[in-house]
């Protein structure tokens, strides 16, 4: 049975430490790029609901019981082809036509290969399908080699040879850009439909700072197949917006490839193959037809779904939003964080932040930047804010009390549901055999308690602060002063030659992520790096003016 309970991450509370990935070993915990760094989100389309991510030592995890994921506001298409989409020219073949379907395990790559095989069989064509699953696991690379010919006797190999792929249906960008795939492409011969969605790899589980390769994957594919032979589309995003689930990404890509005229199969046979597969037939057919429509007139589809709705549905379904937060003007970046600190504590706290960042800016502006950028000021603006806005009990409460949190839940779920928080309050949580605090589930009433606690944040750091005496809180407060002292030393010896080292020092706090023992471990590792970089800064080779730490 499918339990009526889903895990959601409050991204504002999340520190991006990655302990949830370590505990769950699950790729459904995905990166989410935000204004305040890379956080985490749950991909509701791929989540298997084993709830192991809840073991991550972090208060950002909530469970939503009851209700169901809200359906997209756009209407789905009927099973028949969408009106207004012309039938493409079907390529004629006089030799085996190699179609390579690439993606990751658990997403239906093998199913796409099987659909192509069935469609070819229905047309009495010769066909072979070879699935290469490598590490046969969810999230592992999977390729389906499909050879289609006019007659069975024309096919002499099941595996597509090097440089012999006529079409690559790239359901995952990283797998498609891998050597095993690009080696089968040939410029002037191979067409590629590349799903540009930023899907994480297993490396993300081990490395919380993992970044999607970005444009390099597309560049590698274009270099192999030729720029004009590659079509990119964020299929995950469209599947979520139009059908409410990224599980329909692959049939969407299949429809896109067919509409491009790159598949030697008839529309009727592909539709019949989907029907014979007998799994979510209506939705899979709709995905196929939406893929066709986007291939034919993407602008019309974008207009139909309306971009804000597209973004909202992608966000609500928990998938990676592609419109990442781009670097803003430095003034805006600083002011936004100052406003955050004013809400976090008070205006005086925000003024302290502004004044210090401005002092860094004045020191950096004396350097002659070729590109006119201010990397040190930007680094200090981000990292000083991170240290000053440490997430204590008051801040976690304030972030949960923010109406935006519940509004996001409402935008994602419909029906009768309730929210449970999973917390380990240091004051009264139990300890496990390792001495770590143990999380416990709290019902919706905890949100009321959060609103009350948030109002008491004026006690933070005072003699009346009941939480301020713990070692963790004392260290967090002290770290702010340590960082300011470090940056004063950096400003005193700053030059064009050592700017990159200065920026590296300024970015040190970024790695101090998490809560409790997770944050403590990250702090220890950061202090070791801090000492190494500071020694380098103070070395005669650096030439910086040296001051007492």
C-alpha positions in Angstrom: 0.0 0.0 0.0 1.0 3.6 -0.7 1.1 5.4 2.7 -0.7 8.7 2.8 2.4 10.4 4.2 5.0 12.4 2.3 8.2 14.1 3.5 8.7 17.7 2.7 11.8 19.9 3.6 11.4 23.4 4.8 14.1 24.9 2.7 14.4 28.0 4.9 15.4 25.8 7.8 17.6 23.5 5.8 21.4 24.1 6.1 22.4 22.0 3.1 24.6 19.8 5.3 23.7 16.6 3.4 23.2 14.4 6.5 19.8 13.4 5.2 21.5 12.0 2.0 24.1 10.2 4.1 21.4 8.6 6.3 19.1 7.7 3.5 21.5 7.0 0.6 18.6 8.3 -1.5 18.7 10.2 -4.7 15.2 11.5 -4.2 16.8 14.0 -1.8 17.9 16.6 -4.4 19.8 19.9 -4.4 17.8 23.1 -4.5 19.6 26.3 -5.4 18.4 29.3 -3.4 19.3 32.8 -2.6 21.1 31.5 0.5 23.0 28.6 -1.0 22.2 25.0 -2.0 19.5 23.5 0.1 17.6 20.2 -0.2 14.2 19.1 -1.5 12.4 15.9 -1.9 11.5 14.8 -5.4 8.0 13.6 -4.8 7.9 11.8 -8.2 10.7 9.4 -7.3 10.4 9.2 -3.5 9.8 5.6 -2.4 8.5 6.6 1.0 10.9 4.6 3.2 11.3 7.8 5.3 14.9 7.1 6.0 15.8 10.7 5.2 14.0 11.7 8.4 17.0 10.2 10.2 19.1 13.2 9.1 19.8 15.4 12.1 18.0 18.4 10.9 14.8 20.2 12.0 13.8 21.1 8.4 12.0 17.8 7.8 8.2 17.6 8.1 5.8 15.0 7.2 2.4 15.7 5.6 -0.2 13.1 6.5 -3.4 12.7 4.5 -4.4 14.6 1.4 -2.6 14.2 -1.9 -0.3 16.1 -4.1 -2.1 19.0 -5.8 -2.7 18.4 -9.5 -1.4 20.9 -12.0 -3.8 23.7 -12.8 -3.5 23.1 -16.5 -5.7 20.5 -18.2 -4.2 17.4 -19.6 -4.6 16.5 -23.3 -6.8 13.6 -24.5 -5.3 10.4 -25.8 -5.5 11.5 -29.4 -2.9 13.7 -30.9 -3.2 17.4 -30.1 -4.9 19.4 -32.8 -2.6 21.7 -34.7 0.5 19.5 -34.5 1.5 18.3 -38.0 2.7 14.8 -38.6 6.5 14.9 -39.3 8.2 13.1 -42.1 9.2 9.6 -41.0 12.8 8.8 -41.9 13.1 6.0 -44.5 15.7 3.4 -43.6 17.7 1.1 -45.8 19.9 -0.2 -43.0 19.6 -0.8 -39.3 18.6 2.4 -37.5 20.2 2.6 -34.1 18.3 4.3 -31.3 20.1 4.7 -28.0 17.9 5.5 -25.0 19.9 6.8 -22.0 19.0 7.6 -18.4 19.1 6.3 -14.9 17.7 3.2 -13.3 14.2 3.4 -11.8 12.9 6.1 -14.3 11.6 4.0 -17.1 14.5 3.9 -19.6 14.0 0.2 -20.2 10.3 0.8 -20.7 11.0 3.3 -23.5 13.2 0.7 -25.2 10.4 -1.9 -24.8 7.9 0.6 -26.3 10.1 1.1 -29.3 10.5 -2.6 -29.7 6.8 -3.2 -29.6 6.0 -0.4 -32.0 8.5 -1.8 -34.5 7.1 -5.3 -34.0 3.6 -4.0 -34.7 4.9 -2.6 -38.0 6.4 -6.0 -38.8 9.8 -4.4 -38.8 13.0 -6.2 -37.6 14.0 -5.0 -34.1 16.3 -5.9 -31.3 16.4 -4.4 -27.8 19.4 -4.7 -25.6 19.3 -3.2 -22.1 22.6 -2.4 -20.5 22.0 -1.6 -16.9 25.5 -1.5 -15.5 25.0 -1.3 -11.8 21.4 -2.4 -11.8 20.1 0.0 -9.2 17.9 2.9 -8.8 19.9 6.0 -9.9 22.6 4.0 -11.9 23.3 4.6 -15.5 21.0 2.6 -17.9 21.2 2.4 -21.7 18.8 0.7 -24.0 20.2 -0.2 -27.5 17.3 -0.5 -30.0 18.1 -1.5 -33.6 15.2 -1.1 -36.1 15.3 -2.4 -39.7 12.9 -3.1 -42.5 13.5 -6.9 -42.1 14.8 -9.0 -39.2 17.6 -10.4 -41.3 19.1 -6.9 -41.8 20.1 -6.7 -38.1 23.5 -8.4 -37.4 24.3 -6.9 -34.0 22.2 -6.0 -30.9 24.6 -3.4 -29.5 25.0 -0.1 -31.3 28.6 0.2 -32.4 30.8 3.2 -31.9 29.7 6.1 -34.0 26.6 4.2 -35.3 23.8 5.8 -33.3 21.2 7.5 -35.5 19.2 8.8 -32.6 20.0 9.3 -28.9 17.0 9.8 -26.6 18.9 11.3 -23.7 16.6 11.1 -20.7 19.4 12.1 -18.4 22.0 14.7 -19.3 25.0 13.3 -17.3 24.5 9.8 -18.6 24.1 11.1 -22.1 27.3 13.1 -21.9 29.2 10.1 -20.6 31.9 8.4 -22.7 29.9 5.3 -23.3 27.2 7.3 -25.0 29.0 10.1 -26.8 31.4 7.5 -28.4 28.4 6.1 -30.2 27.5 9.4 -31.8 28.8 10.7 -35.1 28.5 14.2 -36.4 26.2 14.4 -39.4 24.6 11.1 -38.6 23.4 11.2 -35.0 20.4 13.3 -33.7 20.1 13.8 -30.0 17.2 14.9 -27.8 18.7 15.9 -24.5 16.7 16.3 -21.3 18.5 19.3 -19.7 17.0 18.8 -16.2 19.6 19.0 -13.4 19.2 15.5 -11.9 21.8 14.7 -9.2 24.1 11.7 -9.3 25.2 9.4 -6.5 28.1 11.7 -5.9 25.7 14.2 -4.3 25.1 11.7 -1.5 28.8 11.8 -0.6 29.5 15.4 -1.4 26.9 17.9 -0.1 28.6 20.7 -2.2 28.2 18.7 -5.4 27.2 20.9 -8.4 25.6 19.8 -11.6 28.1 20.0 -14.4 25.8 22.5 -16.1 26.6 23.5 -19.7 29.5 21.1 -20.0 27.2 18.2 -20.5 25.4 19.9 -23.4 28.7 21.0 -24.8 30.1 17.5 -24.8 27.0 16.2 -26.6 27.1 18.9 -29.2 30.7 18.3 -29.8 30.0 14.7 -30.5 26.8 15.0 -32.6 27.1 18.5 -34.0 25.4 21.5 -32.7 22.6 21.5 -35.2 21.7 17.9 -34.5 21.0 18.4 -30.8 17.7 19.5 -29.3 17.5 20.3 -25.6 14.4 20.5 -23.4 13.8 20.5 -19.7 11.5 17.5 -19.8 11.2 17.1 -16.1 9.9 20.6 -15.7 7.2 20.2 -18.4 6.2 16.8 -17.1 5.7 18.3 -13.6 3.8 21.3 -14.9 1.6 19.6 -17.4 1.1 16.1 -15.8 2.0 16.6 -12.1 4.7 14.0 -12.0 8.2 13.7 -13.3 7.7 10.0 -13.9 6.2 11.0 -17.2 9.4 12.7 -18.4 10.6 9.8 -20.6 7.4 9.4 -22.7 7.5 13.2 -23.0 11.0 13.0 -24.5 9.9 10.1 -26.7 7.1 12.3 -28.2 9.6 15.1 -28.6 12.0 12.9 -30.6 9.2 11.5 -32.8 7.9 15.0 -33.6 11.3 16.0 -34.7 11.1 13.3 -37.4 14.0 11.3 -35.9 12.2 8.0 -35.3 11.4 5.6 -38.2 8.1 4.5 -36.6 4.5 5.5 -37.1 2.4 7.4 -34.6 -0.3 4.8 -34.5 2.2 2.0 -33.6 3.8 4.1 -30.8 0.4 4.9 -29.4 -0.6 1.2 -29.6 2.6 0.2 -27.8 1.8 2.6 -25.0 -1.7 1.1 -24.7 -0.4 -2.5 -24.7 2.0 -1.6 -21.9 -1.2 -1.0 -19.8 0.5 1.3 -17.3 -1.0 4.7 -16.7 -2.0 4.7 -20.3 -3.9 8.0 -20.4 -1.1 9.9 -18.7 1.7 8.3 -20.7 -0.2 9.1 -24.0 -0.7 12.7 -22.8 3.0 13.0 -22.0 3.9 11.7 -25.5 1.6 14.2 -27.1 2.8 17.1 -24.9 6.3 16.2 -26.0 5.2 16.4 -29.6 3.6 19.8 -29.0 6.7 21.3 -27.3 8.9 20.0 -30.2 6.6 21.7 -32.7 5.9 25.0 -30.9 7.5 25.4 -27.5 6.5 29.0 -27.2 2.8 28.1 -27.6 3.0 25.5 -24.9 4.7 27.9 -22.5 2.0 30.5 -23.2 -0.6 27.8 -22.6 0.6 26.8 -19.2 1.7 30.3 -18.3 5.3 30.5 -17.0 4.3 31.4 -13.4 2.1 28.3 -13.2 4.9 26.2 -14.7 7.2 27.4 -11.9 4.6 26.9 -9.2 3.8 23.4 -10.3 7.5 22.5 -10.5 8.0 23.9 -7.0 5.0 22.2 -5.6 5.9 18.8 -6.9 9.3 19.0 -5.3 11.4 18.8 -8.3 14.5 20.9 -9.1 13.5 24.3 -10.3 15.7 25.2 -13.3 15.4 29.0 -12.9 18.1 29.2 -10.4 18.8 32.3 -8.4 21.3 34.2 -10.5 23.9 36.5 -8.9 22.3 39.9 -8.2 23.8 43.3 -8.0 26.0 43.5 -4.9 23.9 46.3 -3.3 20.8 44.1 -3.6 22.5 41.1 -2.2 23.8 43.0 0.8 20.5 44.8 1.5 18.5 41.6 1.3 20.7 40.0 3.9 20.6 43.1 6.1 16.8 43.0 6.0 16.9 39.4 6.9 19.1 40.2 10.0 16.7 42.9 11.0 13.9 40.4 11.1 16.2 37.8 12.7 17.1 40.2 15.6 16.7 43.9 15.2 17.9 47.0 13.1 21.0 47.4 15.2 22.1 43.9 14.3 21.5 44.7 10.6 23.5 48.0 10.9 26.4 46.1 12.3 26.3 43.8 9.3 26.0 46.6 6.8 28.9 48.6 8.3 31.3 45.7 8.3 30.5 44.7 4.7 31.0 48.3 3.6 34.4 48.3 5.3 35.4 45.3 3.2 34.1 47.0 0.1 36.1 50.1 0.7 39.3 48.0 1.1 38.6 46.0 -2.1 37.6 49.0 -4.2 41.2 50.2 -3.9 42.3 47.3 -6.0 42.2 47.6 -9.8 39.9 44.8 -10.9 40.0 44.1 -14.5 36.4 42.9 -14.6 35.1 45.4 -12.1 33.7 42.7 -9.8 34.0 42.6 -6.0 34.5 38.9 -5.2 35.8 39.5 -1.6 32.9 41.8 -0.7 30.4 39.4 -2.1 32.0 36.5 -0.2 32.0 38.4 3.1 28.4 39.6 2.5 27.2 36.0 2.2 29.3 34.4 4.9 29.1 37.0 7.6 25.3 36.9 7.1 25.4 33.1 7.5 27.3 33.4 10.8 25.2 36.2 12.2 21.9 34.4 11.2 22.9 31.2 13.0 19.8 29.0 13.3 19.1 28.7 17.0 15.8 27.7 18.6 14.3 31.2 18.0 15.3 31.3 14.3 14.0 27.8 13.6 10.8 28.9 15.3 10.6 32.1 13.3 11.1 30.3 10.0 8.4 27.8 10.8 6.1 30.7 11.9 6.6 32.4 8.6 3.3 32.1 6.7 5.2 31.3 3.5 5.9 27.8 4.9 2.3 26.8 5.3 1.4 28.5 2.1 3.9 26.4 0.2 2.4 23.2 1.8 -1.1 24.4 0.7 0.2 25.0 -2.8 1.6 21.5 -2.9 -1.2 19.4 -1.3 -5.0 19.2 -1.4 -7.5 17.4 0.7 -7.5 16.8 4.4 -3.9 16.9 5.6 -1.9 17.7 8.7 1.8 18.7 9.2 4.1 16.9 11.7 7.5 18.3 12.6 10.5 16.1 13.4 12.7 17.8 16.0 15.3 17.1 18.7 15.0 20.1 21.1 18.4 20.2 23.0 16.6 21.1 26.2 14.7 17.9 26.6 15.4 15.5 23.7 16.8 12.0 24.6 20.3 10.9 23.6 21.3 7.8 21.6 24.2 5.5 22.5 26.6 7.9 20.7 25.4 10.8 22.8 23.6 12.4 19.9 20.1 13.9 20.3 17.2 11.8 19.1 14.5 13.4 16.9 10.9 13.0 17.8 7.7 13.6 15.9 5.5 16.6 17.0 2.0 17.3 15.7 0.5 20.5 14.3 0.3 22.1 17.8 4.1 22.5 17.6 3.5 25.2 15.0 1.6 27.2 17.6 4.5 26.8 20.0 6.9 27.9 17.2 4.9 31.2 16.7 5.1 31.9 20.4 8.8 31.1 20.7 9.6 33.3 17.6 8.2 36.3 19.5 10.8 35.7 22.3 13.8 36.2 20.0 14.6 39.5 21.7 16.0 37.4 24.5 18.7 36.0 22.2 22.1 36.5 23.7 20.9 38.2 26.9 21.2 36.9 30.4 17.6 35.8 30.2 18.2 33.6 27.2 17.4 30.0 28.3 19.2 28.6 25.2 22.2 30.9 25.1 24.3 29.1 27.6 24.8 25.9 25.7 28.2 25.3 24.2 26.8 25.3 20.7 25.3 28.8 21.0 28.4 30.2 22.7 30.5 28.9 19.9 28.2 30.4 17.3 28.3 33.8 18.8 32.1 33.7 19.2 32.5 32.6 15.6 31.0 35.9 14.4 33.8 37.9 16.2 36.5 35.5 15.0 35.4 35.9 11.4 35.3 39.7 11.7 38.9 39.6 13.2 40.0 37.4 10.4 38.6 39.7 7.7 40.2 42.8 9.3 43.5 41.1 9.0 42.8 40.2 5.4 41.8 43.8 4.7 45.0 45.0 6.2 47.1 43.0 3.8 44.9 42.8 0.7 46.5 43.1 -2.7 45.6 42.1 -6.2 48.1 39.3 -6.0 46.5 37.7 -2.9 42.8 38.4 -3.7 42.0 34.8 -4.5 43.4 33.6 -1.2 41.4 36.3 0.6 38.2 35.2 -1.1 39.0 31.6 -0.1 39.4 32.7 3.5 36.2 34.7 3.4 34.3 31.7 2.1 35.3 29.4 4.9 32.0 29.6 6.9 30.1 28.2 3.9 31.2 24.7 5.0 30.0 25.1 8.6 26.6 23.6 7.9 24.1 21.6 9.9 22.8 21.3 13.4 24.2 19.8 16.6 26.9 17.2 16.1 26.8 17.6 12.4 27.6 21.3 12.6 30.3 20.5 15.3 32.0 18.1 13.0 31.9 20.5 10.0 33.2 23.3 12.3 36.2 21.1 13.3 37.0 20.4 9.7 36.7 24.1 8.8 38.9 25.2 11.6 41.6 22.9 10.3 41.4 24.5 6.9 41.1 27.9 8.5 44.5 27.4 10.2 46.1 26.2 7.0 44.9 29.1 4.9 45.7 31.6 7.6 49.3 30.3 7.9 49.5 30.7 4.1 48.2 34.2 4.4 50.8 35.1 7.0 53.7 33.5 5.2 56.4 35.7 3.8 55.6 34.5 0.3 52.2 36.1 0.5 53.5 39.5 1.2 50.4 40.5 3.1 50.7 42.8 6.1 50.4 40.6 9.1 48.5 41.4 12.2 47.8 39.5 15.4 44.9 37.3 15.1 
